Amino acid sequence: TTTLTAGVLNITDNFLPLTRNSATATTGWVNIGLTVVIILCTLIVIVEAFRRWFTVMSKGGEIPAHAHRADEDTPASTTRIFRCC
């Protein structure tokens, strides 16, 4: 959430004032656009992480063995099943 908060504050406090001056308007709009892209990417990562966590913790979802480090006891071709508690 720090990235999201910093992005919003950058847009409102730093970049929007740049758009009001014709000499710095282009820089302001480019910075706003790039910051919005970063915010959207951060939200996608957070949502996807939550979805995966929720699936594993509540529904006993399967995680492929290649998704985490291999243990000596477990062959790499098996699928591990994680359940909560």
BATI-61885 format. One record per atom (N, C-alpha, C): atom name; x, z, y. Coordinates in Angstrom, 3 decimals, always signed. Layout:
ATOM   site       east         up      north
ATOM     CA          X          Z          Y
...
REM end
This chain:
ATOM   site       east         up      north
ATOM      N     +0.815     +0.000     -1.201
ATOM     CA     +0.000     +0.000     +0.000
ATOM      C     +0.856     +0.000     +1.262
ATOM      N     +2.107     +0.396     +1.143
ATOM     CA     +2.992     +0.373     +2.301
ATOM      C     +3.182     -1.061     +2.799
ATOM      N     +3.336     -1.997     +1.868
ATOM     CA     +3.501     -3.399     +2.252
ATOM      C     +2.254     -3.912     +2.957
ATOM      N     +1.084     -3.545     +2.450
ATOM     CA     -0.161     -3.999     +3.068
ATOM      C     -0.331     -3.407     +4.463
ATOM      N     -0.065     -2.128     +4.596
ATOM     CA     -0.186     -1.476     +5.896
ATOM      C     +0.797     -2.069     +6.903
ATOM      N     +2.035     -2.250     +6.478
ATOM     CA     +3.038     -2.832     +7.372
ATOM      C     +2.660     -4.251     +7.766
ATOM      N     +2.123     -5.016     +6.833
ATOM     CA     +1.715     -6.384     +7.150
ATOM      C     +0.602     -6.436     +8.177
ATOM      N     -0.399     -5.591     +7.996
ATOM     CA     -1.511     -5.560     +8.954
ATOM      C     -1.029     -5.100    +10.329
ATOM      N     -0.195     -4.076    +10.341
ATOM     CA     +0.316     -3.597    +11.630
ATOM      C     +1.207     -4.643    +12.303
ATOM      N     +1.995     -5.373    +11.515
ATOM     CA     +2.809     -6.438    +12.092
ATOM      C     +1.936     -7.505    +12.731
ATOM      N     +0.867     -7.875    +12.051
ATOM     CA     -0.024     -8.898    +12.604
ATOM      C     -0.660     -8.413    +13.897
ATOM      N     -1.245     -7.209    +13.860
ATOM     CA     -1.995     -6.746    +15.036
ATOM      C     -1.094     -6.324    +16.195
ATOM      N     +0.021     -5.689    +15.899
ATOM     CA     +0.856     -5.142    +16.974
ATOM      C     +1.948     -6.090    +17.462
ATOM      N     +2.464     -6.935    +16.557
ATOM     CA     +3.603     -7.773    +16.935
ATOM      C     +3.263     -9.253    +17.080
ATOM      N     +2.542     -9.800    +16.113
ATOM     CA     +2.390    -11.252    +16.079
ATOM      C     +1.221    -11.771    +16.905
ATOM      N     +0.106    -11.053    +16.944
ATOM     CA     -1.002    -11.511    +17.785
ATOM      C     -0.628    -11.560    +19.265
ATOM      N     +0.106    -10.567    +19.789
ATOM     CA     +0.535    -10.696    +21.191
ATOM      C     +1.412    -11.924    +21.440
ATOM      N     +2.180    -12.359    +20.423
ATOM     CA     +2.995    -13.562    +20.597
ATOM      C     +2.140    -14.815    +20.778
ATOM      N     +0.960    -14.828    +20.164
ATOM     CA     +0.107    -16.022    +20.243
ATOM      C     -0.518    -16.201    +21.620
ATOM      N     -0.523    -15.181    +22.435
ATOM     CA     -1.128    -15.269    +23.772
ATOM      C     -0.225    -15.954    +24.793
ATOM      N     +1.075    -16.020    +24.516
ATOM     CA     +2.034    -16.659    +25.400
ATOM      C     +2.325    -18.054    +24.840
ATOM      N     +2.189    -19.076    +25.644
ATOM     CA     +2.358    -20.453    +25.154
ATOM      C     +3.781    -20.722    +24.652
ATOM      N     +4.757    -20.007    +25.165
ATOM     CA     +6.146    -20.226    +24.733
ATOM      C     +6.410    -19.658    +23.338
ATOM      N     +5.654    -18.640    +22.943
ATOM     CA     +5.893    -18.005    +21.646
ATOM      C     +4.701    -18.122    +20.695
ATOM      N     +3.710    -18.919    +21.070
ATOM     CA     +2.491    -19.025    +20.264
ATOM      C     +2.769    -19.563    +18.868
ATOM      N     +3.586    -20.594    +18.768
ATOM     CA     +3.879    -21.177    +17.450
ATOM      C     +4.562    -20.161    +16.548
ATOM      N     +5.522    -19.449    +17.075
ATOM     CA     +6.206    -18.416    +16.301
ATOM      C     +5.219    -17.350    +15.837
ATOM      N     +4.332    -16.945    +16.696
ATOM     CA     +3.327    -15.935    +16.345
ATOM      C     +2.427    -16.397    +15.219
ATOM      N     +1.930    -17.643    +15.313
ATOM     CA     +1.029    -18.156    +14.267
ATOM      C     +1.751    -18.349    +12.935
ATOM      N     +2.993    -18.809    +12.982
ATOM     CA     +3.769    -18.955    +11.741
ATOM      C     +3.988    -17.583    +11.098
ATOM      N     +4.349    -16.605    +11.904
ATOM     CA     +4.559    -15.254    +11.377
ATOM      C     +3.270    -14.668    +10.804
ATOM      N     +2.153    -14.910    +11.457
ATOM     CA     +0.867    -14.436    +10.946
ATOM      C     +0.565    -15.097     +9.597
ATOM      N     +0.757    -16.402     +9.522
ATOM     CA     +0.489    -17.118     +8.272
ATOM      C     +1.344    -16.629     +7.122
ATOM      N     +2.635    -16.454     +7.375
ATOM     CA     +3.535    -15.986     +6.321
ATOM      C     +3.213    -14.543     +5.904
ATOM      N     +2.843    -13.726     +6.854
ATOM     CA     +2.483    -12.344     +6.532
ATOM      C     +1.206    -12.295     +5.703
ATOM      N     +0.259    -13.139     +6.014
ATOM     CA     -0.978    -13.208     +5.223
ATOM      C     -0.664    -13.642     +3.791
ATOM      N     +0.234    -14.589     +3.618
ATOM     CA     +0.629    -15.025     +2.274
ATOM      C     +1.248    -13.859     +1.504
ATOM      N     +2.117    -13.095     +2.141
ATOM     CA     +2.738    -11.939     +1.486
ATOM      C     +1.683    -10.903     +1.112
ATOM      N     +0.731    -10.658     +1.999
ATOM     CA     -0.338     -9.706     +1.710
ATOM      C     -1.160    -10.180     +0.513
ATOM      N     -1.504    -11.456     +0.478
ATOM     CA     -2.279    -11.993     -0.643
ATOM      C     -1.508    -11.890     -1.957
ATOM      N     -0.230    -12.191     -1.939
ATOM     CA     +0.589    -12.072     -3.154
ATOM      C     +0.657    -10.622     -3.619
ATOM      N     +0.795     -9.700     -2.696
ATOM     CA     +0.826     -8.283     -3.047
ATOM      C     -0.499     -7.856     -3.669
ATOM      N     -1.605     -8.310     -3.107
ATOM     CA     -2.911     -7.980     -3.667
ATOM      C     -3.085     -8.557     -5.067
ATOM      N     -2.602     -9.760     -5.293
ATOM     CA     -2.691    -10.366     -6.624
ATOM      C     -1.914     -9.539     -7.633
ATOM      N     -0.719     -9.111     -7.274
ATOM     CA     +0.089     -8.293     -8.187
ATOM      C     -0.612     -6.966     -8.486
ATOM      N     -1.164     -6.329     -7.470
ATOM     CA     -1.846     -5.047     -7.668
ATOM      C     -3.075     -5.220     -8.559
ATOM      N     -3.880     -6.240     -8.304
ATOM     CA     -5.095     -6.464     -9.094
ATOM      C     -4.742     -6.787    -10.544
ATOM      N     -3.777     -7.651    -10.759
ATOM     CA     -3.394     -8.009    -12.131
ATOM      C     -2.794     -6.822    -12.871
ATOM      N     -2.014     -6.007    -12.202
ATOM     CA     -1.453     -4.814    -12.841
ATOM      C     -2.567     -3.840    -13.220
ATOM      N     -3.525     -3.666    -12.343
ATOM     CA     -4.643     -2.779    -12.647
ATOM      C     -5.453     -3.314    -13.816
ATOM      N     -5.711     -4.609    -13.838
ATOM     CA     -6.476     -5.197    -14.942
ATOM      C     -5.783     -4.969    -16.279
ATOM      N     -4.490     -5.192    -16.315
ATOM     CA     -3.747     -4.997    -17.570
ATOM      C     -3.740     -3.521    -17.960
ATOM      N     -3.502     -2.652    -17.004
ATOM     CA     -3.502     -1.217    -17.290
ATOM      C     -4.865     -0.778    -17.810
ATOM      N     -5.923     -1.211    -17.164
ATOM     CA     -7.269     -0.821    -17.564
ATOM      C     -7.582     -1.308    -18.978
ATOM      N     -7.212     -2.541    -19.293
ATOM     CA     -7.453     -3.084    -20.623
ATOM      C     -6.727     -2.273    -21.685
ATOM      N     -5.486     -1.969    -21.447
ATOM     CA     -4.698     -1.229    -22.433
ATOM      C     -5.212     +0.194    -22.587
ATOM      N     -5.505     +0.854    -21.480
ATOM     CA     -5.886     +2.259    -21.550
ATOM      C     -7.317     +2.472    -22.032
ATOM      N     -8.233     +1.597    -21.725
ATOM     CA     -9.627     +1.860    -22.061
ATOM      C    -10.120     +1.119    -23.292
ATOM      N     -9.579     -0.054    -23.549
ATOM     CA    -10.109     -0.868    -24.634
ATOM      C     -9.126     -1.043    -25.780
ATOM      N     -7.989     -0.389    -25.698
ATOM     CA     -7.002     -0.539    -26.758
ATOM      C     -6.477     -1.953    -26.849
ATOM      N     -6.229     -2.552    -25.711
ATOM     CA     -5.765     -3.931    -25.673
ATOM      C     -4.413     -4.101    -26.327
ATOM      N     -4.142     -5.305    -26.751
ATOM     CA     -2.880     -5.610    -27.401
ATOM      C     -1.892     -6.174    -26.389
ATOM      N     -0.651     -5.753    -26.526
ATOM     CA     +0.430     -6.278    -25.705
ATOM      C     +1.400     -6.969    -26.645
ATOM      N     +1.712     -8.233    -26.425
ATOM     CA     +2.647     -8.929    -27.310
ATOM      C     +3.995     -8.227    -27.343
ATOM      N     +4.667     -8.304    -28.479
ATOM     CA     +5.952     -7.624    -28.646
ATOM      C     +6.989     -8.125    -27.653
ATOM      N     +6.904     -9.386    -27.242
ATOM     CA     +7.895     -9.916    -26.308
ATOM      C     +7.703     -9.372    -24.889
ATOM      N     +6.626     -8.636    -24.635
ATOM     CA     +6.364     -8.121    -23.299
ATOM      C     +7.167     -6.867    -22.984
ATOM      N     +7.805     -6.267    -23.977
ATOM     CA     +8.609     -5.083    -23.741
ATOM      C     +9.815     -5.109    -24.648
ATOM      N    +10.735     -4.203    -24.419
ATOM     CA    +11.998     -4.252    -25.148
ATOM      C    +11.778     -4.011    -26.637
ATOM      N    +12.589     -4.631    -27.434
ATOM     CA    +12.472     -4.507    -28.882
ATOM      C    +13.113     -3.213    -29.358
ATOM      N    +12.446     -2.538    -30.250
ATOM     CA    +13.005     -1.352    -30.890
ATOM      C    +13.639     -1.780    -32.205
ATOM      N    +14.556     -0.978    -32.702
ATOM     CA    +15.201     -1.314    -33.968
ATOM      C    +14.230     -1.196    -35.129
ATOM      N    +13.238     -0.298    -35.022
ATOM     CA    +12.294     -0.066    -36.117
ATOM      C    +11.209     -1.127    -36.212
ATOM      N    +10.926     -1.818    -35.118
ATOM     CA     +9.808     -2.747    -35.069
ATOM      C    +10.318     -4.176    -34.990
ATOM      N     +9.909     -5.041    -35.930
ATOM     CA    +10.315     -6.451    -35.837
ATOM      C     +9.770     -7.086    -34.563
ATOM      N    +10.488     -8.028    -34.016
ATOM     CA    +10.099     -8.659    -32.749
ATOM      C     +8.823     -9.480    -32.874
ATOM      N     +8.447     -9.885    -34.077
ATOM     CA     +7.278    -10.750    -34.237
ATOM      C     +5.962     -9.979    -34.314
ATOM      N     +5.986     -8.645    -34.385
ATOM     CA     +4.748     -7.895    -34.508
ATOM      C     +4.119     -7.651    -33.149
ATOM      N     +2.844     -7.342    -33.161
ATOM     CA     +2.115     -7.017    -31.944
ATOM      C     +1.828     -5.527    -31.939
ATOM      N     +2.121     -4.854    -30.856
ATOM     CA     +1.870     -3.440    -30.747
ATOM      C     +0.505     -3.221    -30.119
ATOM      N     -0.203     -2.238    -30.602
ATOM     CA     -1.512     -1.909    -30.058
ATOM      C     -1.398     -0.542    -29.402
ATOM      N     -1.793     -0.462    -28.131
ATOM     CA     -1.731     +0.777    -27.379
ATOM      C     -3.146     +1.283    -27.130
ATOM      N     -3.343     +2.552    -27.351
ATOM     CA     -4.624     +3.170    -27.070
ATOM      C     -4.379     +4.442    -26.252
ATOM      N     -5.344     +4.810    -25.477
ATOM     CA     -5.214     +6.012    -24.674
ATOM      C     -5.466     +7.248    -25.516
ATOM      N     -4.635     +8.210    -25.382
ATOM     CA     -4.776     +9.557    -25.965
ATOM      C     -5.024     +9.507    -27.443
REM end
